[in-house]
Amino acid sequence: MHIAVRLLNAILMIALPLALAPFMVRRLGVAWRLFGVGALTFFGSQVLHIPFNLWALNPLLMQLQSNGIQPGLALVASALLLGLSAGLFEELSRYLVLRFWLREERTWGQMLMFGLGHGGFEAILLGVWAVYVFFQAFALHQVDLSAFVPADQVQSITSSLTFYWEAPWHTALLGALERALAICLHLGLTSLVWQAVVRRSVGWVGLAIAWHTIANAGALIIYQTGSIYWAEGFLALAAGISLILVRALRRHGPAVESLAAPTSPRPPLLVERVSAAQDLGTDKLDESRYLD
């Protein structure tokens, strides 16, 4: 059972967004294209985010830890900086795409599909990685590592394999749960950035960055100081608040429905009257003034 549960965890991470997307297509009448745009937005944000963390942020975090700062303060500072880094790159990317690419897709439903693509693609990537890790761990399970692994790495790999296989089955499924909660969080973040576009106020992007930072940093701090279950509980709270945001901010949607799909302009009233008068005949011209 422990083998099947670990594989199931990886499959659920991939399947969840792929199941939600067609549901949104049918229920909200939105296009699959928006899921793809959201996925590209996440990918594009990471093209800059990952190198920034590797070459700029990580050296700064190592310097903080080596300067004799109290471990608790170092953890909080590191978590906040990592969360802020993720928030800046992802939310600014989200805003730029909504503002300059999706110029005619501004309805609430379209916003949700775009947000699902963003968070869903992250879940798919992590799910693919989880599948890779599963098959690697399965191949190395109960194998004499010393036969083909350098001696200085045997202990480390053995500890990792033991941790992987001995984790309780419910812990093994936390990856899928976390991705589901993260998708909810992404929908809330997208709704905040959406407000920045339809209200023409970039302050909403600042709120999205702040919320992203708090959610990421809070989960990391709780995981490091408490347990993974408390961290997932915090993420569940953040996901719930995000869904409340999605629901509450929907009220602004009807005001921007016209931005989504411009229709042909309505003919001027005078043209309508002349056209109607011609249909009625010249002898009925005077009566056409009652067509309002």
Secondary structure as the mmCIF struct_conf table of DSSP 4:
data_model
#
loop_
_struct_conf.conf_type_id
_struct_conf.id
_struct_conf.beg_label_comp_id
_struct_conf.beg_label_asym_id
_struct_conf.beg_label_seq_id
_struct_conf.end_label_comp_id
_struct_conf.end_label_asym_id
_struct_conf.end_label_seq_id
HELX_RH_AL_P HELX_RH_AL_P1 HIS A 2 LEU A 28
HELX_RH_AL_P HELX_RH_AL_P2 TRP A 32 PHE A 52
HELX_RH_PI_P HELX_RH_PI_P1 ASN A 53 LEU A 57
HELX_RH_AL_P HELX_RH_AL_P3 ASN A 58 SER A 66
TURN_TY1_P TURN_TY1_P1 ASN A 67 GLY A 68
HELX_RH_AL_P HELX_RH_AL_P4 PRO A 71 LEU A 96
HELX_RH_PI_P HELX_RH_PI_P2 VAL A 97 TRP A 101
TURN_TY1_P TURN_TY1_P2 ARG A 103 GLU A 104
BEND BEND1 THR A 107 THR A 107
HELX_RH_AL_P HELX_RH_AL_P5 TRP A 108 LEU A 140
TURN_TY1_P TURN_TY1_P3 HIS A 141 GLN A 142
HELX_RH_3T_P HELX_RH_3T_P1 LEU A 145 ALA A 147
TURN_TY1_P TURN_TY1_P4 PHE A 148 PHE A 148
BEND BEND2 VAL A 149 VAL A 149
HELX_RH_AL_P HELX_RH_AL_P6 ALA A 151 GLU A 166
BEND BEND3 ALA A 167 ALA A 167
HELX_RH_AL_P HELX_RH_AL_P7 TRP A 169 ALA A 172
TURN_TY1_P TURN_TY1_P5 LEU A 173 LEU A 173
HELX_RH_AL_P HELX_RH_AL_P8 LEU A 174 VAL A 198
TURN_TY1_P TURN_TY1_P6 ARG A 199 ARG A 200
TURN_TY1_P TURN_TY1_P7 VAL A 202 VAL A 202
HELX_RH_AL_P HELX_RH_AL_P9 GLY A 203 THR A 225
BEND BEND4 GLY A 226 GLY A 226
HELX_RH_AL_P HELX_RH_AL_P10 ILE A 228 LEU A 249
HELX_RH_3T_P HELX_RH_3T_P2 ARG A 250 VAL A 256
HELX_RH_AL_P HELX_RH_AL_P11 GLU A 257 ALA A 260
BEND BEND5 ALA A 261 ALA A 261
HELX_LH_PP_P HELX_LH_PP_P1 SER A 264 PRO A 268
HELX_RH_AL_P HELX_RH_AL_P12 LEU A 269 LEU A 280
HELX_RH_3T_P HELX_RH_3T_P3 THR A 282 TYR A 290
#
